[in-house]
Each structure stands twice: as structure tokens, then as C-alpha cells.
Amino acid sequence: MPTIAQTFRHLRRYRQIARILTRYGFGQILTQLGIGRAIAPGLVKLRFSSAEILRATQAERVRMAVEELGPTFIKLGQILSTRADIIPPDLIHELEKLQDTVPPTPFPLIQAQVELELRRPLSELFSAFDPVPVASASLGQVHLATLTGGEEVAVKVFRPEIDKVIDVDLDILLQAAALAQKRTDWGQYYDVLSLAQEFANTLRQEQNYEQEGHNMDRFRQIFADEPHVRVPSVYWETTTRRVLTMERLEGVKITDLDGLEAAGLDPTVVARRNIHILLKAVLQEGFFHADPHAGNFFVLPGEVIGMMDFGIMGQVDPAARLGLIQLFVGLFRGDSERSVAALSSLGIATRAADKRALTRDMERLKLQYYGLELEKIRVQTFVEDLMGVAFANRLKMPSSLILIFKTIAMLEGISLILDPDINVFEEVEPYVRDAVLELESPFSQAKRLSEQLRESTEAMLLLPKQIRALFEQFEDGEAGLSFRLHGLEELAGRLSSAANRLALAILAAAFVVGPALIIPYLKELWPSWQSPALILILGGFALSLMITLVLLWSIWRAGRQRRR
């Protein structure tokens, strides 16, 4: 990753960010990262540029700073607003206010972008193209149009040049995250570099409209047998990474109760179908729409739900789905230990958490909801309480699980507008039961076993080549091997002491047995003090004694230093 010195071309943006952070009272962040003097000398000491900012709370100042920092940081703030496991509630409340709406880009620039991407004049591609967008966000805007074949479509166009701004901001964000992880305790604990990389990947995927088109095709295939779900078709001839042309859906906004009534549509039916789509996508398919705000859902005749904006999707592998189901089972049955085990199986890091404290908090949460009927429990409230437990125990939850909770809570909010009596927990119970049967069926287990065998076989086939390559690196001096076994220091000390005692015992035995063996010869040589043999024996005995004393002194000194 490039350093600040290697990224001099970003210095102007660094200084813009420094001024904004300082204006809202967060200049100390630059000092903590060790870059304050490098990018804005003297600036980090300034605070609060106005009385209005001074009166605002810290959470409000964070939100205002993020809004001024621009689209990349607004997207980051929106994602962090779902991370109640690592963000305090007051800041979550403020980040939820961030709006991803900006003034539209002038139409001549949009037309130039479309013609550049599709390599043809606009008039040859579309018989009509409305210059006024129907939706405008930070990354792109949507225009209604008609293809030359007569198909009515919606065209999503990426804002010209915005990708360059995002690339610079992501570079800066990744560099700042790397510094935070290296120089601060909170950065290291929360592994902020991984969080920043995950955000960067998500944002870059959202910039790729071809990927969004593939998401739409996959989701449409999942619900091909569901007549009450409608996903727009993609017109691939006029779709690129920066332009997405899709079927136009015309319906009533899902939360427009007056519009639904005027169209003769039953909100209660819509509410339950809305929940059904989510539960099937999450618990049965493991692929779901992860941005389900009301603006992305329309109700068509026959209570058919049309869905838009598939830029952010969530995926859940079978193991995580099973863990999620076990969590629901534990919650339904009031089994706190099972719920905690499910949280562990879902990949929630508990490095700093005491499992006994976590189980105790889960017991407390269970007592809070114990005896309540399911229709009285709201997912939004329950998720907030569960995230409170995660925050208190410093748990780090996988982003996929956070997306699931956020999606369920958002759809519950929409469904409650349509039908105040609906309860997601009641709706989810049969799906949990069916999912358990499906995931634990012999067929599913055999399938997972076959996949594991296939992966193991592939690994075994690759192992000889990998070992050969490794030894070649050792021979060429390109690789080295080092390891450390923790917890063996005490054992090593004991072994050393035992070896020393063994050496002393051998020496003691030598001094006992040795003289006994040479006594007969000494008696024969005793009369002749000038005998060379006697002198040699006595000299060797004296030398051995000196060596032994030196060894005893060395062993005693080493033991004393080890005790210190």
C-alpha cells in the first residue's frame, strides 16, 4: 500500500479532509495517525469554526463532517449506520440521517457518457430519452427512455468523472485505516484495515453496472416460479459497466397506502409477500436484496412486488445459513447456550469477550422477552437489543450477518406500514423449520460431504507441486522458515533443570566410581612417587575436578539468571 509520501498527488484532497475534520473538532484524529504535521501543519490545533458546530453533539458533528466530505464518505457512513456491534447508538442514529441524494448532472454530460459507453449516438439507440432524471444519487442517476424497438426502459447512468473522486478517497481511506491499525489500540482491535478493504470492495462493485445486471438475472431466476415477484429484465445490448438499461416497471410505491387503495391493492397481502421474498432469499437461497428501502419496491397489479436497484446484494453460505437458523431456534426456544453457540458458528469474533459474560447477557436478553407472545416482539427492537449485547461484549459480527439483520429490520418497517398487525417472527418460524429439514437432510449432508471431498482431492493433487515449489524457494534462498510455540517456556525451563541435574548426577557418579576403579593401581604405584603413570592419573583427576567445578558454577549461575 502506498505511503503518504508516495501519494503526493493526493495531498490536496488530504488537506481538504484535514480542514473539514478540524472544522468539526476532529483534528486530533490526524495527530493519532501521525499525519497532521505532514499534510496540514498548524491546522490540527484549530477547532469549531462556528457557534452552531460548537453547540452540536459529537455524533451530530460526525454526521455533518461526513456530509461535507462527499459521496465516498456518505456511503461509508450509511454502511457504518448498520454496524451497531461496533458503533454506539447515538452515532448510529445520526448516521441513519445521511441521504444519498445530490443534484442531477447536466444532461449534456449524461448524453456524452451514454454515447461514449455504447459507442453510438443517442438517437440511434433510443427513440426517446427523457433529459430529466427520475432519480438522482451520488453514483448515478436514472432516466426514462424508449428503445428503437419500442421497449420502454429505465437507463441508469454512472456520473461522469465520479469514479476518479472515489478512487482517490478510497486510497486515502485505506492508507488512514492502515495507519490506525498500526498506531492505535482501537484500530488494531477492530481490524479497521479489513473493514476499509471490505467497504472499498463493496463500493467498487456498486460502480459496476454489469455486475448489477447479473445480480438481477440471478434473482429473477431464483423467483422464476413466483408469480408475485417481478425483477426487471436487463437489455444487455445497451448495458456496460457505466450504463444499465433495464425493463421499466410502473407501479405504486410500496409504502403509498393511498395509492394502493386507489389501485385496489390489498396492503395486507403485499406485507406478507414482502416478508416471504426476504425469507426465501435468505434462508433458502442464501442470496438476497441488501438495500430494501421503500424507494426500491413497487406494487404492480395483482399485488405483484416489483424490485429495483440490485447494486448491493447479500450472500450467505450453507454453514452460515445453518448457524443463523440455529440462532433463531435458540431464540424461539429460549436456549441461551444454543444462541451463543450459534453466534460463534456464525463467525463472530469473541477474542475479548468472556463467554460466561456473553451467556449471562443473553440470559438477561431472554428474560426481557420471556413470556412475550411472538406478535408482541418487533424485529427492529430485538435486533437493537442484540446489537447492544454485541457492543457491550466487544463482539465483531460478520458483515453478511449485519446485512441480514438490517434487511429484516427494514422490511419489517415497510410491512408494519402496510399491516400494523404483522409479525416477522411468526412469519419466519415455518421457514426456519423447513430450512432445518432441508439443510440437515441426508441429500444436503451428502452434497456438502461430496464438496468437501472434492476440495480435499484438489488440495491433495496440488500438494506435491506446492511442496516442490516451496523447497525450490528454500534452495534459492527466497523463503525461510521460523516458528514459535507459545506456552513452552516453562516446560523448556523444567527440561533444562532436569538436564542439569542429570549432568550433575553423572559427574557425581564419575567421582565416586572413578577413584574406586583406580585405587588398586594407586596402591601398586604408591611407593614410587616419581612414577609417570601415577603423575598422569593424579593430574587427570585434578583436571577433571576443576572442569566439574567450573560446570557446577555455570549451571548455578544460569539457574539464578532464569529465576530473575
Residue, then its C-alpha position, 0 to 999 in steps of 0.5 A: m500500500p502506498t505511503i503518504a509520501q508516495t501519494f503526493r498527488h493526493l495531498r490536496r484532497y488530504r488537506q481538504i479532509a484535514r480542514i473539514l475534520t478540524r472544522y468539526g473538532f476532529g483534528q486530533i484524529l490526524t495527530q493519532l495517525g501521525i499525519g497532521r504535521a505532514i499534510a496540514p501543519g498548524l491546522v490540527k490545533l484549530r477547532f469549531s469554526s462556528a457557534e452552531i458546530l460548537r453547540a452540536t453533539q459529537a455524533e451530530r458533528v460526525r454526521m455533518a463532517v461526513e456530509e461535507l466530505g462527499p459521496t465516498f464518505i456518505k456511503l461509508g457512513q450509511i454502511l457504518s449506520t448498520r454496524a451497531d456491534i461496533i458503533p454506539p447508538d447515538l452515532i448510529h442514529e445520526l448516521e441513519k440521517l445521511q441521504d444519498t441524494v445530490p443534484p442531477t448532472p447536466f444532461p449534456l454530460i449524461q448524453a456524452q457518457v451514454e454515447l461514449e459507453l455504447r459507442r453510438p449516438l443517442s438517437e440511434l439507440f433510443s427513440a426517446f430519452d427523457p433529459v430529466p432524471v427520475a432519480s438522482a444519487s451520488l453514483g448515478q442517476v436514472h432516466l426514462a427512455t424508449l428503445t428503437g424497438g419500442e421497449e420502454v426502459a429505465v437507463k441508469v447512468f454512472r456520473p461522469e468523472i465520479d469514479k476518479v473522486i472515489d478512487v482517490d478517497l478510497d486510497i486515502l481511506l485505506q492508507a488512514a485505516a492502515l495507519a490506525q491499525k498500526r498506531t492505535d489500540w482501537g484500530q488494531y482491535y477492530d481490524v479497521l484495515s479489513l473493514a476499509q478493504e471490505f467497504a472499498n470492495t463493496l463500493r467498487q462493485e456498486q460502480n459496476y453496472e454489469q455486475e448489477g445486471h447479473n445480480m438481477d438475472r440471478f434473482r429473477q431466476i431464483f423467483a422464476d416460479e413466483p408469480h408475485v415477484r417481478v425483477p426487471s429484465v436487463y437489455w444487455e445490448t445497451t448495458t456496460r459497466r457505466v450504463l444499465t438499461m433495464e425493463r421499466l416497471e410502473g407501479v405504486k410505491i410500496t409504502d403509498l397506502d393511498g395509492l394502493e387503495a386507489a389501485g385496489l391493492d390489498p396492503t395486507v397481502v403485499a406485507r406478507r409477500n414482502i416478508h416471504i421474498l426476504l425469507k426465501a432469499v435468505l434462508q433458502e437461497g442464501f442470496f438476497h436484496a441488501d438495500p430494501h428501502a421503500g424507494n426500491f419496491f413497487v406494487l404492480p397489479g395483482e399485488v405483484i412486488g416489483m424490485m429495483d436497484f440490485g447494486i448491493m446484494g447479500q450472500v450467505d453460505p450453507a454453514a452460515r445459513l445453518g448457524l443463523i437458523q440455529l440462532f433463531v431456534g435458540l431464540f424461539r426456544g429460549d436456549s441461551e447456550r444454543s444462541v451463543a453457540a450459534l453466534s460463534s458458528l456464525g463467525i463472530a469474533t469473541r477474542a475479548a469477550d468472556k463467554r460466561a459474560l456473553t451467556r449471562d447477557m443473553e440470559r438477561l436478553k431472554l428474560q426481557y422477552y420471556g413470556l412475550e407472545l411472538e406478535k408482541i416482539r418487533v424485529q427492529t427492537f430485538v435486533e437493537d437489543l442484540m446489537g447492544v449485547a454485541f457492543a457491550n461484549r466487544l463482539k465483531m459480527p460478520s458483515s453478511l450477518i449485519l446485512i441480514f439483520k438490517t434487511i429484516a429490520m427494514l422490511e419489517g418497517i415497510s410491512l408494519i406500514l402496510d399491516p400494523d398487525i404483522n409479525v416477522f417472527e411468526e412469519v419466519e418460524p415455518y421457514v426456519r423449520d423447513a430450512v432445518l429439514e432441508l439443510e440437515s437432510p441426508f441429500s444436503q449432508a451428502k452434497r456438502l460431504s461430496e464438496q468437501l471431498r472434492e476440495s480435499t482431492e484438489a488440495m491433495l493433487l496440488l500438494p506435491k507441486q506446492i511442496r516442490a515449489l516451496f523447497e525450490q524457494f528454500e534452495d534459492g534462498e527466497a523463503g525461510l522458515s521460523f516458528r514459535l510455540h507459545g506456552l513452552e517456556e516453562l516446560a523448556g525451563r523444567l527440561s533444562s533443570a532436569a538436564n542439569r541435574l542429570a549432568l550433575a548426577i553423572l559427574a557425581a557418579a564419575f567421582v565416586v566410581g572413578p577413584a574406586l576403579i583406580i585405587p588398586y593401581l594407586k596402591e601398586l604405584w604408591p611407593s614410587w612417587q616419581s612414577p609417570a603413570l601415577i603423575l598422569i592419573l593424579g593430574g587427570f583427576a585434578l583436571s577433571l575436578m576443576i572442569t566439574l567445578v567450573l560446570l557446577w558454577s555455570i549451571w548455578r549461575a544460569g539457574r539464578q539468571r532464569r529465576r530473575 
